[in-house]
């Protein structure tokens, strides 16, 4: 694979910063998407879960801004194609399954795809922050990582206890 001189000089600091910009963009996109998902949800518990996660996501954005401060960089996003694709799939589900008993199951699946992406990104960033000696960033990223994992578990329980059951029964 050919490399350019500029690319070969980039180190873990730059990769950390680029990935931080990626998840910052993703969290902002998620903030814009969660109200639409909450509005579309038919199940009250699912709607409440989306609303709760929106509040958490605001905290995640604030923590990311603190991480930018730790590395002495201005908070900025970089278009994240992965989150664009995941949220686009969620929008398709909202359109194609509107009014269907399967809508909530589809919304929940889309939300979990987002969670799994976030868990991957935050886990990676936390590890890199450790390797770079960014102790304060490690603490901030780890807190968000744990919240994302808790949300994923809560969504799984909701799927298994109500949403998927309702979709299957229809």
Phi, psi and omega per residue, in radians:
X1 nan 2.115 -3.121
X2 -1.208 2.489 3.078
X3 -2.188 2.639 3.070
X4 -1.661 2.817 3.129
X5 -1.062 -0.717 -3.132
X6 -1.081 -0.766 -3.113
X7 -1.148 -0.653 -3.076
X8 -1.238 -0.302 3.125
X9 -1.531 -0.134 -3.108
X10 -1.357 2.348 -3.117
X11 -2.008 -2.940 -3.095
X12 -1.102 -0.566 3.090
X13 -1.025 -0.800 -3.132
X14 -1.185 -0.709 3.123
X15 -1.117 -0.718 3.078
X16 -1.037 -0.825 -3.120
X17 -1.114 -0.786 3.119
X18 -1.074 -0.726 -3.131
X19 -1.233 -0.587 3.066
X20 -1.109 -0.738 3.090
X21 -1.113 -0.641 3.120
X22 -1.092 -0.871 -3.100
X23 -1.265 -0.501 3.073
X24 -1.110 -0.807 3.068
X25 -1.040 -0.799 -3.103
X26 -1.049 -0.798 -3.127
X27 -1.100 -0.681 3.097
X28 -1.132 -0.687 3.112
X29 -1.152 -0.713 3.122
X30 -1.111 -0.708 3.095
X31 -1.002 -0.664 -3.141
X32 -1.324 -0.464 -3.044
X33 -1.540 -0.629 -3.051
X34 -0.995 -0.722 3.101
X35 -1.059 -0.624 3.112
X36 -1.165 -0.700 3.129
X37 -1.186 -0.701 3.114
X38 -1.094 -0.737 -3.142
X39 -1.134 -0.651 -3.109
X40 -1.332 -0.462 -3.073
X41 -1.075 2.407 3.119
X42 -1.643 -0.540 -3.124
X43 -1.456 2.245 -3.100
X44 -1.072 -0.683 -3.130
X45 -1.170 -0.655 3.103
X46 -1.181 -0.751 3.095
X47 -1.013 -0.793 3.135
X48 -1.097 -0.663 3.125
X49 -1.122 -0.730 3.104
X50 -1.125 -0.710 3.139
X51 -1.161 -0.716 3.097
X52 -1.098 -0.754 -3.108
X53 -1.199 -0.489 3.066
X54 -1.102 -0.766 3.101
X55 -1.088 -0.734 3.104
X56 -1.102 -0.692 -3.102
X57 -1.119 -0.617 3.047
X58 -1.046 -0.708 3.082
X59 -1.148 -0.662 3.137
X60 -1.104 -0.725 3.098
X61 -1.071 -0.782 3.126
X62 -1.077 -0.715 3.109
X63 -1.134 -0.714 3.106
X64 -1.068 -0.672 3.107
X65 -1.100 -0.601 3.056
X66 -1.172 -0.657 3.109
X67 -1.138 -0.712 3.057
X68 -1.003 -0.713 3.112
X69 -1.074 -0.755 -3.134
X70 -0.993 -0.687 -3.122
X71 -1.650 0.162 3.067
X72 1.037 0.782 3.099
X73 -2.207 2.660 3.101
X74 -1.335 2.345 3.092
X75 -1.045 2.204 3.140
X76 -2.694 2.538 3.086
X77 -1.729 2.764 3.053
X78 -2.278 2.219 -3.058
X79 -0.826 2.181 -3.121
X80 -1.836 1.809 -3.102
X81 -1.102 -0.573 -3.140
X82 -1.079 -0.851 -3.102
X83 -1.236 -0.543 3.077
X84 -1.080 -0.764 3.126
X85 -1.158 -0.747 -3.132
X86 -1.131 -0.765 -3.131
X87 -1.240 -0.539 3.064
X88 -1.115 -0.722 3.079
X89 -1.078 -0.716 3.099
X90 -1.074 -0.705 3.121
X91 -1.140 -0.680 3.093
X92 -1.089 -0.730 3.119
X93 -1.077 -0.761 3.131
X94 -1.051 -0.689 3.129
X95 -1.266 -0.884 -3.007
X96 -1.282 -0.445 -3.061
X97 -2.019 0.225 3.130
X98 -0.935 2.232 3.131
X99 1.420 -0.111 -3.117
X100 -1.509 2.589 3.056
X101 -1.099 -0.340 3.140
X102 -1.509 -0.113 -3.102
X103 -0.951 -0.880 -3.076
X104 -1.117 -0.646 3.091
X105 -1.092 -0.712 3.108
X106 -1.177 -0.725 3.098
X107 -1.087 -0.740 -3.126
X108 -1.130 -0.729 3.105
X109 -1.088 -0.709 3.112
X110 -1.134 -0.713 3.125
X111 -1.112 -0.674 3.134
X112 -1.225 -0.568 3.057
X113 -1.073 -0.709 3.083
X114 -1.096 -0.824 -3.125
X115 -1.038 -0.761 -3.113
X116 -1.138 -0.648 3.064
X117 -1.103 -0.810 -3.126
X118 -1.113 -0.736 3.116
X119 -1.029 -0.759 3.117
X120 -1.069 -0.846 -3.108
X121 -1.136 -0.824 -3.112
X122 -1.163 -0.623 3.087
X123 -1.102 -0.779 3.114
X124 -1.101 -0.852 -3.122
X125 -1.074 -0.708 3.130
X126 -1.092 -0.766 3.134
X127 -1.097 -0.796 3.130
X128 -1.126 -0.686 3.104
X129 -1.052 -0.689 3.082
X130 -1.064 -0.830 -3.104
X131 -1.126 -0.513 -3.133
X132 -1.550 -0.034 3.125
X133 1.307 0.435 -3.120
X134 -1.629 1.269 -3.011
X135 -0.963 -0.785 -3.129
X136 -1.131 -0.687 3.101
X137 -1.134 -0.683 3.112
X138 -0.999 -0.825 -3.132
X139 -1.061 -0.812 -3.129
X140 -1.121 -0.814 -3.109
X141 -1.184 -0.650 3.136
X142 -1.148 -0.672 3.117
X143 -1.079 -0.802 3.126
X144 -1.160 -0.734 3.116
X145 -0.983 -0.789 3.135
X146 -1.112 -0.678 3.106
X147 -1.154 -0.671 3.115
X148 -1.135 -0.696 3.108
X149 -1.136 -0.711 3.108
X150 -1.105 -0.713 3.111
X151 -1.110 -0.729 3.116
X152 -1.059 -0.764 3.116
X153 -1.100 -0.750 3.137
X154 -1.102 -0.717 3.119
X155 -1.149 -0.681 3.102
X156 -1.078 -0.799 3.126
X157 -1.068 -0.749 3.119
X158 -1.090 -0.736 3.122
X159 -1.079 -0.842 -3.060
X160 -1.254 -0.542 -3.051
X161 -1.571 -0.434 -3.027
X162 -2.492 -1.022 -2.925
X163 -1.109 -0.875 3.141
X164 -1.179 -0.617 3.122
X165 -1.083 -0.780 3.132
X166 -1.118 -0.704 3.139
X167 -1.152 -0.706 -3.118
X168 -1.211 -0.612 -3.097
X169 -1.249 -0.368 -3.059
X170 -1.293 nan nan
